[in-house]
């Protein structure tokens, strides 16, 4: 039969599977088909739903017979009894979500606040990366002593930059009498970025 690529959800548990009918219907191979597990559907979908619902789990295969309806789109399939091998790829269980009693205005405000928080966090990361790049280029630190004292280690460019950035943050924390972890916030407060 000509089966739709997916059925709109109307209850039941959608199952995704591939169909491989055997003789007399060669070359019939339907993959990624979504089916709701309810018997109120027309044949052959009701037979597929019954087969899946009776003891099949994900990635399990079952062979069963199906009577194709006289109304099948493909003429050679009309009224034919065929064997179908069905592989259930996944079974998804629908859950009813609790109703959101907020007004549309409150929902929009919550979405706006969430998006703004994400934008602020991204801007903070970008600003701190800019501060880091500027301070690494303009600040002198004594990373050579560390390299010489650990002569057996090979330091890459990023390792030395990370070490230099750590020394810069320690110096700022000591000079401002703040905790090391507060340095990025301090830099942002003292140098608020202006985005253009």
Secondary structure by P-SEA (a helix, b strand, c coil): ccccccccccccbbbbbbbbbccccccccccccccccccccccaaaaaaaaaaccccccbbbbbcccccccccccccccbbbbbbbbbcbbbbbbbcccccccaaaaaaaaaaaaaaaaaaaaaaaaaaaaaaaaaacccccaaaaaaaaccccccaaaaaaaaaaaaaaaaaaaacccccaaaaaaaaacccccc
